Amino acid sequence: MLAESLVAAALEQSGWSPSTLVDVVTDGARGMRALVTSVAPRVAPKILDWFHPGMELQAVKSPLFAQATTSRRALSS
């Protein structure tokens, strides 16, 4: 598979060896972790990337904040 070859090449270029413990930082999706574990036998425990969940919360907060701001303006008029 092309993706596995690319991951293997990137790991080897970084000095990886089969005994190296690899960190996989993801947004919770299984795809990337499964891809890396198919190439590297030693993968560290799961690490959640908080950027992606934070962006999801930001997307929810923005319309709610806009609605609350609009409601306050209407009340103060």
N, CA, C and O atoms as CSV, one atom per row, in Angstrom:
chain,resi,resn,atom,element,x,y,z
A,1,MET,N,N,0.848,-1.183,0.000
A,1,MET,CA,C,0.000,0.000,0.000
A,1,MET,C,C,0.892,1.244,0.000
A,1,MET,O,O,1.912,1.286,0.688
A,2,LEU,N,N,0.510,2.225,-0.754
A,2,LEU,CA,C,1.301,3.447,-0.891
A,2,LEU,C,C,1.430,4.195,0.435
A,2,LEU,O,O,2.521,4.653,0.776
A,3,ALA,N,N,0.342,4.325,1.184
A,3,ALA,CA,C,0.380,5.069,2.448
A,3,ALA,C,C,1.347,4.424,3.431
A,3,ALA,O,O,2.110,5.124,4.098
A,4,GLU,N,N,1.325,3.102,3.526
A,4,GLU,CA,C,2.245,2.407,4.434
A,4,GLU,C,C,3.694,2.626,4.014
A,4,GLU,O,O,4.568,2.792,4.865
A,5,SER,N,N,3.954,2.628,2.710
A,5,SER,CA,C,5.308,2.875,2.211
A,5,SER,C,C,5.778,4.274,2.566
A,5,SER,O,O,6.936,4.469,2.935
A,6,LEU,N,N,4.882,5.251,2.455
A,6,LEU,CA,C,5.234,6.634,2.800
A,6,LEU,C,C,5.519,6.780,4.294
A,6,LEU,O,O,6.473,7.453,4.685
A,7,VAL,N,N,4.693,6.149,5.124
A,7,VAL,CA,C,4.919,6.204,6.579
A,7,VAL,C,C,6.241,5.526,6.913
A,7,VAL,O,O,7.028,6.059,7.695
A,8,ALA,N,N,6.492,4.366,6.334
A,8,ALA,CA,C,7.750,3.649,6.592
A,8,ALA,C,C,8.950,4.491,6.184
A,8,ALA,O,O,9.940,4.559,6.913
A,9,ALA,N,N,8.867,5.134,5.023
A,9,ALA,CA,C,9.970,5.975,4.549
A,9,ALA,C,C,10.191,7.165,5.480
A,9,ALA,O,O,11.332,7.508,5.788
A,10,ALA,N,N,9.105,7.797,5.928
A,10,ALA,CA,C,9.229,8.946,6.836
A,10,ALA,C,C,9.843,8.516,8.165
A,10,ALA,O,O,10.691,9.218,8.714
A,11,LEU,N,N,9.420,7.372,8.678
A,11,LEU,CA,C,9.976,6.877,9.935
A,11,LEU,C,C,11.465,6.567,9.789
A,11,LEU,O,O,12.268,6.948,10.641
A,12,GLU,N,N,11.826,5.888,8.725
A,12,GLU,CA,C,13.231,5.544,8.502
A,12,GLU,C,C,14.090,6.791,8.323
A,12,GLU,O,O,15.222,6.838,8.806
A,13,GLN,N,N,13.567,7.795,7.639
A,13,GLN,CA,C,14.294,9.046,7.436
A,13,GLN,C,C,14.515,9.765,8.773
A,13,GLN,O,O,15.482,10.511,8.932
A,14,SER,N,N,13.610,9.533,9.729
A,14,SER,CA,C,13.723,10.160,11.047
A,14,SER,C,C,14.617,9.380,11.998
A,14,SER,O,O,14.797,9.779,13.149
A,15,GLY,N,N,15.183,8.266,11.523
A,15,GLY,CA,C,16.068,7.489,12.371
A,15,GLY,C,C,15.366,6.362,13.120
A,15,GLY,O,O,15.918,5.819,14.077
A,16,TRP,N,N,14.173,6.011,12.702
A,16,TRP,CA,C,13.392,4.976,13.350
A,16,TRP,C,C,14.023,3.608,13.137
A,16,TRP,O,O,14.610,3.335,12.090
A,17,SER,N,N,13.892,2.755,14.145
A,17,SER,CA,C,14.251,1.349,14.015
A,17,SER,C,C,13.113,0.544,14.643
A,17,SER,O,O,12.307,1.107,15.384
A,18,PRO,N,N,13.028,-0.762,14.365
A,18,PRO,CA,C,11.923,-1.554,14.913
A,18,PRO,C,C,11.815,-1.528,16.440
A,18,PRO,O,O,10.751,-1.830,16.980
A,19,SER,N,N,12.877,-1.179,17.134
A,19,SER,CA,C,12.819,-1.109,18.598
A,19,SER,C,C,12.405,0.270,19.121
A,19,SER,O,O,12.221,0.446,20.325
A,20,THR,N,N,12.258,1.243,18.225
A,20,THR,CA,C,11.881,2.605,18.609
A,20,THR,C,C,10.401,2.680,18.977
A,20,THR,O,O,9.545,2.164,18.258
A,21,LEU,N,N,10.114,3.321,20.092
A,21,LEU,CA,C,8.730,3.564,20.498
A,21,LEU,C,C,8.228,4.798,19.749
A,21,LEU,O,O,8.849,5.860,19.813
A,22,VAL,N,N,7.114,4.662,19.044
A,22,VAL,CA,C,6.588,5.738,18.193
A,22,VAL,C,C,5.366,6.364,18.856
A,22,VAL,O,O,4.471,5.653,19.310
A,23,ASP,N,N,5.329,7.695,18.911
A,23,ASP,CA,C,4.148,8.426,19.377
A,23,ASP,C,C,3.272,8.746,18.178
A,23,ASP,O,O,3.765,9.205,17.148
A,24,VAL,N,N,1.974,8.504,18.311
A,24,VAL,CA,C,1.020,8.846,17.269
A,24,VAL,C,C,0.023,9.821,17.887
A,24,VAL,O,O,-0.765,9.436,18.751
A,25,VAL,N,N,0.052,11.065,17.458
A,25,VAL,CA,C,-0.861,12.080,17.964
A,25,VAL,C,C,-1.985,12.232,16.942
A,25,VAL,O,O,-1.737,12.561,15.782
A,26,THR,N,N,-3.218,11.992,17.378
A,26,THR,CA,C,-4.343,12.029,16.444
A,26,THR,C,C,-5.500,12.829,17.026
A,26,THR,O,O,-5.469,13.260,18.179
A,27,ASP,N,N,-6.510,13.012,16.203
A,27,ASP,CA,C,-7.723,13.687,16.648
A,27,ASP,C,C,-8.771,12.687,17.135
A,27,ASP,O,O,-9.939,13.038,17.303
A,28,GLY,N,N,-8.358,11.467,17.355
A,28,GLY,CA,C,-9.264,10.430,17.839
A,28,GLY,C,C,-9.672,9.447,16.761
A,28,GLY,O,O,-10.195,8.376,17.068
A,29,ALA,N,N,-9.442,9.790,15.509
A,29,ALA,CA,C,-9.761,8.873,14.416
A,29,ALA,C,C,-8.797,7.690,14.440
A,29,ALA,O,O,-7.626,7.843,14.787
A,30,ARG,N,N,-9.284,6.535,14.077
A,30,ARG,CA,C,-8.462,5.330,14.131
A,30,ARG,C,C,-7.523,5.182,12.940
A,30,ARG,O,O,-6.544,4.442,13.030
A,31,GLY,N,N,-7.784,5.847,11.857
A,31,GLY,CA,C,-7.038,5.651,10.621
A,31,GLY,C,C,-5.543,5.850,10.739
A,31,GLY,O,O,-4.781,4.970,10.337
A,32,MET,N,N,-5.097,6.968,11.274
A,32,MET,CA,C,-3.669,7.253,11.347
A,32,MET,C,C,-2.961,6.291,12.295
A,32,MET,O,O,-1.884,5.785,11.980
A,33,ARG,N,N,-3.555,6.045,13.435
A,33,ARG,CA,C,-2.937,5.126,14.391
A,33,ARG,C,C,-2.806,3.730,13.779
A,33,ARG,O,O,-1.766,3.088,13.929
A,34,ALA,N,N,-3.833,3.261,13.101
A,34,ALA,CA,C,-3.788,1.942,12.463
A,34,ALA,C,C,-2.719,1.912,11.371
A,34,ALA,O,O,-2.026,0.908,11.203
A,35,LEU,N,N,-2.590,3.000,10.638
A,35,LEU,CA,C,-1.588,3.078,9.586
A,35,LEU,C,C,-0.180,2.975,10.163
A,35,LEU,O,O,0.651,2.228,9.646
A,36,VAL,N,N,0.090,3.719,11.230
A,36,VAL,CA,C,1.420,3.690,11.837
A,36,VAL,C,C,1.685,2.331,12.476
A,36,VAL,O,O,2.787,1.798,12.345
A,37,THR,N,N,0.700,1.761,13.162
A,37,THR,CA,C,0.931,0.461,13.799
A,37,THR,C,C,1.117,-0.661,12.773
A,37,THR,O,O,1.684,-1.704,13.097
A,38,SER,N,N,0.650,-0.458,11.555
A,38,SER,CA,C,0.892,-1.475,10.521
A,38,SER,C,C,2.352,-1.480,10.084
A,38,SER,O,O,2.827,-2.460,9.511
A,39,VAL,N,N,3.069,-0.382,10.353
A,39,VAL,CA,C,4.475,-0.261,9.964
A,39,VAL,C,C,5.399,-0.401,11.175
A,39,VAL,O,O,6.416,-1.092,11.106
A,40,ALA,N,N,5.048,0.247,12.270
A,40,ALA,CA,C,5.891,0.279,13.473
A,40,ALA,C,C,5.272,-0.610,14.563
A,40,ALA,O,O,4.157,-0.344,15.012
A,41,PRO,N,N,5.972,-1.642,14.984
A,41,PRO,CA,C,5.393,-2.558,15.973
A,41,PRO,C,C,5.273,-1.973,17.386
A,41,PRO,O,O,4.459,-2.443,18.181
A,42,ARG,N,N,6.065,-0.969,17.695
A,42,ARG,CA,C,6.028,-0.391,19.049
A,42,ARG,C,C,5.446,1.010,18.991
A,42,ARG,O,O,6.119,1.952,18.572
A,43,VAL,N,N,4.189,1.148,19.415
A,43,VAL,CA,C,3.507,2.435,19.410
A,43,VAL,C,C,3.126,2.786,20.839
A,43,VAL,O,O,2.606,1.944,21.572
A,44,ALA,N,N,3.383,4.027,21.238
A,44,ALA,CA,C,3.086,4.499,22.595
A,44,ALA,C,C,1.574,4.524,22.826
A,44,ALA,O,O,0.796,4.490,21.873
A,45,PRO,N,N,1.162,4.583,24.099
A,45,PRO,CA,C,-0.281,4.709,24.388
A,45,PRO,C,C,-0.878,5.918,23.676
A,45,PRO,O,O,-0.168,6.853,23.304
A,46,LYS,N,N,-2.177,5.882,23.497
A,46,LYS,CA,C,-2.871,6.936,22.740
A,46,LYS,C,C,-2.639,8.324,23.334
A,46,LYS,O,O,-2.658,8.511,24.551
A,47,ILE,N,N,-2.418,9.292,22.442
A,47,ILE,CA,C,-2.281,10.698,22.811
A,47,ILE,C,C,-3.315,11.444,21.984
A,47,ILE,O,O,-3.306,11.360,20.756
A,48,LEU,N,N,-4.199,12.167,22.642
A,48,LEU,CA,C,-5.230,12.913,21.925
A,48,LEU,C,C,-4.734,14.316,21.604
A,48,LEU,O,O,-4.237,15.033,22.472
A,49,ASP,N,N,-4.879,14.686,20.351
A,49,ASP,CA,C,-4.553,16.030,19.888
A,49,ASP,C,C,-5.739,16.922,20.251
A,49,ASP,O,O,-6.826,16.735,19.705
A,50,TRP,N,N,-5.562,17.881,21.151
A,50,TRP,CA,C,-6.662,18.726,21.613
A,50,TRP,C,C,-7.008,19.837,20.640
A,50,TRP,O,O,-8.035,20.496,20.804
A,51,PHE,N,N,-6.179,20.062,19.631
A,51,PHE,CA,C,-6.465,21.114,18.653
A,51,PHE,C,C,-7.774,20.837,17.920
A,51,PHE,O,O,-8.631,21.716,17.829
A,52,HIS,N,N,-7.936,19.631,17.400
A,52,HIS,CA,C,-9.123,19.306,16.605
A,52,HIS,C,C,-10.413,19.353,17.426
A,52,HIS,O,O,-11.388,19.957,16.977
A,53,PRO,N,N,-10.455,18.736,18.614
A,53,PRO,CA,C,-11.683,18.905,19.422
A,53,PRO,C,C,-11.936,20.365,19.783
A,53,PRO,O,O,-13.087,20.795,19.851
A,54,GLY,N,N,-10.864,21.134,20.017
A,54,GLY,CA,C,-11.015,22.552,20.323
A,54,GLY,C,C,-11.630,23.315,19.163
A,54,GLY,O,O,-12.443,24.216,19.366
A,55,MET,N,N,-11.242,22.954,17.949
A,55,MET,CA,C,-11.815,23.606,16.773
A,55,MET,C,C,-13.298,23.253,16.629
A,55,MET,O,O,-14.102,24.092,16.222
A,56,GLU,N,N,-13.656,22.017,16.961
A,56,GLU,CA,C,-15.069,21.623,16.919
A,56,GLU,C,C,-15.874,22.452,17.921
A,56,GLU,O,O,-16.970,22.917,17.608
A,57,LEU,N,N,-15.334,22.634,19.112
A,57,LEU,CA,C,-16.020,23.443,20.123
A,57,LEU,C,C,-16.120,24.897,19.682
A,57,LEU,O,O,-17.130,25.554,19.932
A,58,GLN,N,N,-15.092,25.395,19.038
A,58,GLN,CA,C,-15.098,26.777,18.538
A,58,GLN,C,C,-16.208,26.957,17.500
A,58,GLN,O,O,-16.892,27.981,17.480
A,59,ALA,N,N,-16.376,25.956,16.647
A,59,ALA,CA,C,-17.418,26.031,15.620
A,59,ALA,C,C,-18.806,26.071,16.238
A,59,ALA,O,O,-19.703,26.728,15.709
A,60,VAL,N,N,-18.991,25.382,17.343
A,60,VAL,CA,C,-20.284,25.389,18.029
A,60,VAL,C,C,-20.470,26.695,18.788
A,60,VAL,O,O,-21.562,27.264,18.810
A,61,LYS,N,N,-19.384,27.166,19.414
A,61,LYS,CA,C,-19.459,28.367,20.243
A,61,LYS,C,C,-19.754,29.621,19.420
A,61,LYS,O,O,-20.497,30.488,19.879
A,62,SER,N,N,-19.202,29.735,18.244
A,62,SER,CA,C,-19.350,30.951,17.448
A,62,SER,C,C,-20.803,31.330,17.180
A,62,SER,O,O,-21.184,32.472,17.436
A,63,PRO,N,N,-21.638,30.404,16.667
A,63,PRO,CA,C,-23.046,30.788,16.446
A,63,PRO,C,C,-23.779,31.085,17.752
A,63,PRO,O,O,-24.629,31.974,17.800
A,64,LEU,N,N,-23.452,30.346,18.806
A,64,LEU,CA,C,-24.105,30.588,20.092
A,64,LEU,C,C,-23.718,31.954,20.645
A,64,LEU,O,O,-24.564,32.674,21.175
A,65,PHE,N,N,-22.441,32.313,20.523
A,65,PHE,CA,C,-21.969,33.604,20.993
A,65,PHE,C,C,-22.620,34.726,20.193
A,65,PHE,O,O,-23.038,35.737,20.758
A,66,ALA,N,N,-22.706,34.546,18.871
A,66,ALA,CA,C,-23.329,35.567,18.023
A,66,ALA,C,C,-24.790,35.748,18.392
A,66,ALA,O,O,-25.279,36.877,18.440
A,67,GLN,N,N,-25.489,34.663,18.652
A,67,GLN,CA,C,-26.896,34.735,19.027
A,67,GLN,C,C,-27.059,35.439,20.372
A,67,GLN,O,O,-27.967,36.254,20.538
A,68,ALA,N,N,-26.193,35.135,21.328
A,68,ALA,CA,C,-26.285,35.767,22.649
A,68,ALA,C,C,-25.990,37.260,22.548
A,68,ALA,O,O,-26.644,38.064,23.212
A,69,THR,N,N,-25.012,37.638,21.726
A,69,THR,CA,C,-24.665,39.048,21.550
A,69,THR,C,C,-25.824,39.802,20.900
A,69,THR,O,O,-26.147,40.917,21.308
A,70,THR,N,N,-26.442,39.204,19.902
A,70,THR,CA,C,-27.584,39.827,19.230
A,70,THR,C,C,-28.753,40.002,20.196
A,70,THR,O,O,-29.425,41.033,20.189
A,71,SER,N,N,-28.989,38.991,21.023
A,71,SER,CA,C,-30.086,39.062,22.006
A,71,SER,C,C,-29.831,40.185,23.015
A,71,SER,O,O,-30.761,40.906,23.376
A,72,ARG,N,N,-28.592,40.343,23.472
A,72,ARG,CA,C,-28.272,41.397,24.437
A,72,ARG,C,C,-28.477,42.778,23.818
A,72,ARG,O,O,-28.980,43.686,24.480
A,73,ARG,N,N,-28.096,42.939,22.566
A,73,ARG,CA,C,-28.280,44.228,21.893
A,73,ARG,C,C,-29.754,44.573,21.775
A,73,ARG,O,O,-30.153,45.722,21.968
A,74,ALA,N,N,-30.558,43.563,21.456
A,74,ALA,CA,C,-32.006,43.806,21.316
A,74,ALA,C,C,-32.620,44.220,22.657
A,74,ALA,O,O,-33.510,45.069,22.703
A,75,LEU,N,N,-32.140,43.614,23.746
A,75,LEU,CA,C,-32.662,43.942,25.062
A,75,LEU,C,C,-32.255,45.341,25.524
A,75,LEU,O,O,-33.008,46.014,26.228
A,76,SER,N,N,-31.053,45.772,25.120
A,76,SER,CA,C,-30.578,47.074,25.573
A,76,SER,C,C,-31.129,48.224,24.746
A,76,SER,O,O,-30.978,49.381,25.139
A,77,SER,N,N,-31.757,47.943,23.621
A,77,SER,CA,C,-32.292,49.005,22.747
A,77,SER,C,C,-33.600,49.539,23.239
A,77,SER,O,O,-34.176,50.432,22.618
